[in-house]
Amino acid sequence: MSDYSSCPNCGRSAKDAVSSSWFPLYKCRDCGKLSCSKCGGKTCPKCGSTKASEDGKVYAR
C-alpha cells in the first residue's frame, strides 16, 4: 500500500474530500489501474472490471 498526494487517474486531492483528510485508492485486479471512488466508483475507468482492492491512500498535504 502506498501514499499519494493525488489520485493518479483524475488528479483529485484530499483537500477536495468532503469529510476527511484522506481517501482510499483502488487498484483494478485485471489491468492494474489505480483510481478513486469519484473517478472509478465500482467500475475500473480503463477496462470496466468490477474487481478491485484498496491499494493506497491520498492524504492532504
HELIX and SHEET records of a PDB file:
HELIX    1   1 ALA A   14  ASP A   16  5                                   3    
SHEET    1   A 4 SER A   2  TYR A   4  0                                        
SHEET    2   A 4 ALA A  52  TYR A  59  1                                        
SHEET    3   A 4 TRP A  22  CYS A  28 -1                                        
SHEET    4   A 4 LEU A  34  SER A  35 -1                                        
END                                                                             
